[in-house]
């Protein structure tokens, strides 16, 4: 199977450019990628109706679900957060106006990443004996 035919099998919704209006130029691609990750992890999300707002140095992304009732697992929320743990501050599930919504808080590019926001893994090189 060629790469072109594989890409045609994946149908991703087009997010309107107006959604990214509050984003700084360096943050736009990150916000778009996080929305795409959310769509992959939770297929019932309607990313075309997303709303992005900015308060201080934090973006709030609100993504409605396309169904009234949905099951969103902790594992799915952790998968979204794991995409960019230094920038994604929190992920919420909110039921508002008879709609299930996913809210993602993201720090903008001007906020320094502190070590408390990342898991630091110690790595060491071992030699194998043959």
ZAMARGU-4260 file (C-alpha; in steps of 0.2 Angstrom, whole numbers, plus 5000, padded with zeros to 4 digits):
<rodrens>
0) 5000/5000/5000 | 5007/5017/4995 | 5009/5032/5007 | 4996/5042/4997 | 4983/5028/4998
5) 4986/5027/5017 | 4984/5045/5019 | 4968/5046/5009 | 4960/5033/5021 | 4962/5045/5035
10) 4949/5058/5035 | 4953/5072/5047 | 4941/5086/5050 | 4946/5103/5045 | 4947/5115/5060
15) 4942/5133/5055 | 4956/5146/5056 | 4945/5157/5067 | 4948/5144/5081 | 4966/5149/5081
20) 4964/5168/5082 | 4969/5169/5101 | 4985/5159/5098 | 5002/5167/5097 | 5011/5162/5081
25) 5022/5149/5090 | 5008/5141/5099 | 4996/5139/5084 | 5003/5122/5078 | 5004/5115/5096
30) 4986/5119/5099 | 4981/5111/5082 | 4991/5096/5086 | 4983/5094/5103 | 4966/5095/5095
35) 4971/5081/5082 | 4977/5070/5096 | 4961/5073/5106 | 4951/5068/5090 | 4962/5052/5088
40) 4960/5047/5106 | 4942/5052/5108 | 4933/5050/5091 | 4917/5057/5097 | 4925/5074/5099
45) 4919/5088/5087 | 4935/5097/5084 | 4927/5108/5071 | 4917/5117/5085 | 4931/5120/5096
50) 4933/5136/5105 | 4950/5143/5110 | 4952/5157/5123 | 4967/5165/5131 | 4968/5171/5149
55) 4985/5178/5154 | 4997/5165/5149 | 4985/5150/5148 | 4974/5144/5133 | 4958/5136/5137
60) 4952/5124/5123 | 4934/5119/5124 | 4929/5104/5113 | 4911/5098/5113 | 4907/5079/5110
65) 4896/5075/5096 | 4885/5063/5107 | 4874/5067/5122 | 4882/5053/5133 | 4899/5047/5131
70) 4912/5037/5141 | 4929/5046/5142 | 4942/5035/5151 | 4956/5042/5162 | 4968/5033/5151
75) 4962/5044/5136 | 4964/5060/5146 | 4982/5054/5151 | 4986/5050/5133 | 4981/5068/5128
80) 4991/5075/5143 | 5006/5064/5138 | 5007/5072/5121 | 5015/5088/5128 | 5017/5086/5147
85) 5027/5102/5149 | 5013/5113/5141 | 4997/5104/5144 | 4992/5110/5162 | 4976/5100/5164
90) 4963/5091/5155 | 4944/5091/5161 | 4928/5083/5156 | 4913/5095/5159 | 4895/5092/5156
95) 4887/5109/5151 | 4871/5113/5142 | 4867/5095/5139 | 4883/5092/5130 | 4899/5083/5136
100) 4914/5094/5133 | 4933/5092/5135 | 4943/5106/5142 | 4962/5107/5140 | 4972/5120/5148
105) 4989/5124/5139 | 5003/5136/5144 | 5008/5148/5130 | 5026/5149/5123 | 5031/5163/5135
110) 5029/5152/5151 | 5044/5143/5157 | 5043/5125/5159 | 5047/5120/5177 | 5054/5103/5182
115) 5039/5099/5192 | 5028/5098/5176 | 5039/5085/5169 | 5043/5067/5174 | 5062/5066/5174
120) 5069/5049/5170 | 5087/5044/5174 | 5095/5035/5160 | 5112/5026/5161 | 5122/5016/5148
125) 5126/4998/5152 | 5138/4987/5144 | 5133/4969/5139 | 5145/4955/5142 | 5146/4943/5127
</rodrens>
